[in-house]
Amino acid sequence: MAEAKEVILRGLPISKGIGIGMPIFFAGVDEDSPQVTISKKEIEEEIIRYRRALDLSRKDLEKLQSMSIQEGPPEIVAILGTHLEMMQDPLMTSGIEERIRETLQNTESIFRHLIEEYKQRFNSLQDAYFQERVRDIVDVSQRILGHLRPLQRLKMGEMPSNSIILTHELVPSETVEASATLVSAFVTAAGGITSHAAIIARAKGIPYVANVDIKLLKKLELQSVIVDGSQGIVIVNPSRKTLKKYQELKKGHLESYKMLKSASHLKGETIDGYEVRIFANLENPKEIDLLIKNGASGVGLFRSEYLFLSRKSFPTEEEQFQIYKRMAKALRGRPLVIRTFDIGGDKKVDLLPDARGIDYFGSIGDELNPALGCRAIRFLLRYPELLEAQLRAILRASAFGEIHILIPMVSDLGELREVRQLIAKIQKDLKGKKIKTADHIPVGCMIEVPSSAIMCDALAQEADFLSIGTNDLVQYVLAADRSNPSTSDLYFSTHPSILRLIRMVVASANQSRKPVILCGETAADPSIIPILIGLGIREFSVAARHIPVVKHTIRKWRILEACRLAEGALEHASAQELKEYLAAETVR
Amino acid sequence: MKLIRKVKVKNSLGLHTRPAAAIVKLLQPRKSAVFFTYRNETINARSIMSILMLAAKKNAQIVVTIDGDDAEATMEYLVNAFDQQFGEK
């Protein structure tokens, strides 16, 4: 076989590391389906193709239904039943077949028109709830369409090993499913450095390059692919020489990571003995063992919204209580910081139609400017019953370990006060019912909105701790969208303005003698860590797999040098100057 | 026998997927032909997709036409289901 030509594509580096493997095109939910006209001769063939897909889809649903009857919530069983009914609907069976005959279009385009018709009807109603109902139809159609194109029905959790996933865009719920032992790398057309899919890819250690022309790749004959997530390079059909070079690079990466990991039980302290505590960010409660193994002092940020991102429906108070309790116990006295649900706004949840809580999203509708919209604590205060259920679950679990509560996206002191009042009310209620809780549960504020950074002195007085979330803070301060390829250049996580704000927050926290923890992605960047220490940060929270690197970096610095570095950094007023200064000063 | 009657959608969310499925299920053992007419559109009430197509919200007045041997009993069942808001009350 003739060797295909080596092609090198440049993209945006998102998650470091090298992946070598076989390409797999992964079809996202809204990917275009081919629309073609068919000839009269092909009608019967097309109808047979459709019937077979319909048949397979029904079998899927029956299998899912029998699985859920044993363990799933009753709502889901009911939805699956309804979807089955829809597939037996005359409009779906004979109706579609008639349309194929009449219009001479392939099944894909007929479904697209059908969905459009329903969308138009429901949208004219201006009723968010009804508009949501289109999803049932979309869902059923997609299941059938998926069987028309069987090759693309692969699930993210069931990829063959050494897969390089090529897709238009990654969504968080799919990325969470991916396994680092099977998926060697991600390559996408859309996506930014701090999108949620990117955060998860980095946490899992899966290399990822975005801004790559996937449509072009589809046209090439692909045999193997190398992804260099550190340089943002995708090499298609590498020559033997290139392949060898990257295999060696990969081996080197693995060895140095192993070496760092073997030292991760050591304390995070500077050469001159200042202790810096490293906590872990956590999405999946099952990964607590991993973070302890990597030497974490506890969980510095539990992103509780992943509890339903993965199940696509709101967990009940009881379910949450069981999970939090198990986590607190597994940590054996180490702190567990639970951030209340950070959802709504741009953190859209692809909830199942009719899932618990879908109405909460429906009534907000599509926001014109979701990043500045009703999300996180705003969302929770709009629906206090959600917040109350979560707080009750946390308070009940607090009897079993060291639990702290963290409020996301605080933009006004009033929000902290409201949450405190609610906690006091719940605590009184639980006490009346003789349910044990911890005596004092610390409540902290996320500092990720400019207003809260500016007002940090007041917040520090009333909160028990502060947590700087640099991902969002940078996006809001610089007014640069985190996942927009055209603004990701402006999104600079150590912009002079950000350094000044961090210094302000640390000073306020120190004045009120309250701890401050930094939990953005910058906390895992060896070139930024020394400045952050120099600015006075003594607690970091990073993805578990970064802990060895962070500790290793900290052990190479003296506190005085770090302070000098930070002072020097604060003198540079433009992003470019600061970048040059840091590049020259932080190499060790 | 042919019966025609107006019924009102009483449940707050209108004729969405669940009520539509309930109607189709209720009609399965019945023999008569059943049609809904709403805003000058008449559809077969044995089809979930068609019922959804009506996009009937709360308080919509739907004309029910039932034609067949068990029309009377079918109408009674159907009206009752609308009254009971398909178990969503």
Chai-1 contact restraints between the chains, C-beta under 6 A:
chainA,res_idxA,chainB,res_idxB,connection_type,confidence,min_distance_angstrom,max_distance_angstrom,comment,restraint_id
A,T82,B,T17,contact,1.0,0.0,6.0,A-B,restraint_1
A,T82,B,A21,contact,1.0,0.0,6.0,A-B,restraint_2
A,E85,B,A21,contact,1.0,0.0,6.0,A-B,restraint_3
A,E85,B,V24,contact,1.0,0.0,6.0,A-B,restraint_4
A,E85,B,I48,contact,1.0,0.0,6.0,A-B,restraint_5
A,M86,B,I48,contact,1.0,0.0,6.0,A-B,restraint_6
A,D89,B,S47,contact,1.0,0.0,6.0,A-B,restraint_7
A,D89,B,I48,contact,1.0,0.0,6.0,A-B,restraint_8
A,D89,B,M49,contact,1.0,0.0,6.0,A-B,restraint_9
A,P90,B,S47,contact,1.0,0.0,6.0,A-B,restraint_10
A,L91,B,S47,contact,1.0,0.0,6.0,A-B,restraint_11
A,L91,B,M49,contact,1.0,0.0,6.0,A-B,restraint_12
A,L91,B,S50,contact,1.0,0.0,6.0,A-B,restraint_13
A,R121,B,A55,contact,1.0,0.0,6.0,A-B,restraint_14
A,F122,B,A55,contact,1.0,0.0,6.0,A-B,restraint_15
A,L125,B,A55,contact,1.0,0.0,6.0,A-B,restraint_16
A,Y129,B,L13,contact,1.0,0.0,6.0,A-B,restraint_17
A,R133,B,H16,contact,1.0,0.0,6.0,A-B,restraint_18
A,R133,B,T17,contact,1.0,0.0,6.0,A-B,restraint_19
A,D136,B,T17,contact,1.0,0.0,6.0,A-B,restraint_20
